[in-house]
Amino acid sequence: MGVYGSILEVATSLASLQIPAVVPESEDDSVRQMPFDALEEFKRRVSFAYLKKIRHPSTFAVLAVNLDRHGIPNYIGPNTFAEITVAFAQSKRIYLYQGMPEAYVDELSAWRAVLLNGSLQQLATDFWQSCMQEDKQLKLL
């Protein structure tokens, strides 16, 4: 969640394009101060709820906001990769906000992840072309 502010900015941009998006629950400082058992339970509950939203039939796609982090270009963390995997298993489209991280090239290429290179135009075009008949939403990772 180190890029949470950027995720919110992307959600605002999507809203301006009239594309509904669901943003993961924020982990504020109070969460980090929880005892280990409580923190694990919180993460389990939040992760399960978010994965359930990804699997929902009205979900059009997932968008990983994969900014450069930890010295790694196009970084995707373990939770985000798990969420992308669930999206793939549910036949959802996968979008990467930047490029493709080296660590996951084989999988993400095979799963036909769409590289946006910082522009939401392709996602918006795809959304409006395929969602005119149904009320769908996008998940941000």
C-alpha positions as CSV (number, residue, x, y, z in Angstrom):
1,M,0.0,0.0,0.0
2,G,3.0,2.3,-0.4
3,V,1.4,3.8,-3.5
4,Y,-2.0,4.3,-2.0
5,G,-2.0,8.0,-2.8
6,S,-1.3,7.2,-6.4
7,I,-4.0,4.6,-6.5
8,L,-6.5,7.3,-5.3
9,E,-5.2,9.7,-8.0
10,V,-5.8,7.0,-10.7
11,A,-9.3,6.3,-9.2
12,T,-10.1,10.0,-9.5
13,S,-8.9,10.0,-13.1
14,L,-11.1,7.0,-13.8
15,A,-14.1,8.7,-12.2
16,S,-13.5,11.7,-14.5
17,L,-13.9,9.3,-17.4
18,Q,-17.1,7.9,-15.8
19,I,-15.5,4.6,-15.1
20,P,-16.5,3.2,-11.7
21,A,-13.6,1.7,-9.7
22,V,-13.2,0.0,-6.3
23,V,-10.1,0.9,-4.3
24,P,-8.6,-1.4,-1.7
25,E,-9.1,-0.5,2.0
26,S,-6.4,1.8,3.3
27,E,-4.0,0.5,6.0
28,D,-3.5,3.5,8.3
29,D,-1.1,3.8,11.2
30,S,-3.5,2.2,13.6
31,V,-3.3,-1.0,11.6
32,R,0.5,-1.0,11.9
33,Q,0.2,-0.7,15.7
34,M,-2.0,-3.8,16.0
35,P,-0.7,-6.9,17.8
36,F,0.5,-9.5,15.3
37,D,-2.5,-11.8,15.6
38,A,-4.9,-8.9,15.2
39,L,-2.9,-7.6,12.2
40,E,-3.0,-11.0,10.5
41,E,-6.8,-11.3,11.1
42,F,-7.3,-7.8,9.6
43,K,-5.2,-8.6,6.5
44,R,-7.0,-11.9,6.1
45,R,-10.4,-10.2,6.3
46,V,-9.5,-7.3,4.0
47,S,-7.8,-9.6,1.4
48,F,-10.7,-12.0,1.3
49,A,-13.2,-9.2,0.8
50,Y,-11.2,-7.6,-2.0
51,L,-10.7,-10.9,-3.8
52,K,-14.4,-11.5,-3.6
53,K,-14.9,-8.1,-5.3
54,I,-12.5,-9.1,-8.0
55,R,-14.4,-12.4,-8.6
56,H,-17.8,-10.5,-8.8
57,P,-19.5,-10.9,-12.2
58,S,-19.8,-7.2,-12.7
59,T,-16.0,-6.6,-12.4
60,F,-14.7,-5.8,-15.8
61,A,-10.9,-5.8,-15.1
62,V,-8.2,-5.2,-12.6
63,L,-5.7,-2.4,-12.9
64,A,-2.4,-2.8,-11.1
65,V,-0.9,0.6,-10.3
66,N,2.6,-0.8,-10.6
67,L,4.9,2.2,-10.0
68,D,8.6,1.9,-9.6
69,R,9.4,0.9,-6.0
70,H,12.2,-0.6,-4.0
71,G,14.5,0.1,-6.9
72,I,12.4,-2.1,-9.2
73,P,10.8,-0.7,-12.3
74,N,7.1,-1.5,-12.7
75,Y,7.0,-3.1,-9.2
76,I,4.2,-5.6,-8.4
77,G,4.1,-6.8,-4.8
78,P,3.0,-10.3,-3.7
79,N,-0.6,-9.2,-2.8
80,T,-1.1,-7.5,-6.1
81,F,0.2,-10.5,-8.0
82,A,-2.2,-12.7,-6.1
83,E,-5.0,-10.4,-7.0
84,I,-4.0,-10.4,-10.7
85,T,-3.9,-14.2,-10.5
86,V,-7.5,-14.3,-9.2
87,A,-8.5,-11.9,-12.0
88,F,-6.9,-14.2,-14.5
89,A,-8.6,-17.3,-13.1
90,Q,-12.0,-15.5,-13.3
91,S,-11.3,-14.4,-17.0
92,K,-11.1,-10.7,-16.1
93,R,-9.0,-8.3,-18.1
94,I,-5.6,-7.3,-16.6
95,Y,-4.1,-3.8,-17.0
96,L,-0.8,-2.7,-15.7
97,Y,-0.5,1.1,-15.2
98,Q,3.1,1.2,-16.2
99,G,5.2,-1.5,-18.0
100,M,5.7,-5.2,-17.3
101,P,8.0,-6.1,-14.4
102,E,10.8,-8.5,-15.3
103,A,9.9,-10.9,-12.5
104,Y,6.5,-11.7,-14.0
105,V,7.0,-11.4,-17.8
106,D,6.2,-15.0,-18.6
107,E,2.9,-15.1,-16.6
108,L,1.7,-11.6,-17.4
109,S,2.4,-12.0,-21.1
110,A,0.6,-15.4,-21.2
111,W,-2.3,-13.8,-19.3
112,R,-2.4,-11.0,-21.9
113,A,-1.9,-8.2,-19.5
114,V,-2.3,-4.8,-21.2
115,L,0.5,-2.3,-20.6
116,L,-0.9,1.3,-20.2
117,N,2.5,3.1,-19.9
118,G,0.9,5.7,-17.6
119,S,-2.2,6.4,-19.9
120,L,-5.7,5.3,-19.1
121,Q,-6.9,5.8,-22.7
122,Q,-6.7,2.1,-23.7
123,L,-8.5,1.0,-20.6
124,A,-11.2,3.6,-21.1
125,T,-11.7,2.6,-24.7
126,D,-11.9,-1.1,-23.8
127,F,-14.3,-0.5,-20.9
128,W,-16.7,1.5,-23.0
129,Q,-16.6,-0.9,-25.9
130,S,-17.3,-4.0,-23.8
131,C,-19.4,-2.6,-20.9
132,M,-22.2,-0.7,-22.7
133,Q,-24.6,-3.6,-22.2
134,E,-23.8,-4.2,-18.5
135,D,-23.0,-2.3,-15.3
136,K,-19.4,-3.3,-14.6
137,Q,-16.7,-2.0,-12.4
138,L,-12.9,-1.9,-12.3
139,K,-10.7,-3.0,-9.4
140,L,-7.6,-1.1,-8.6
141,L,-4.6,-3.0,-7.0
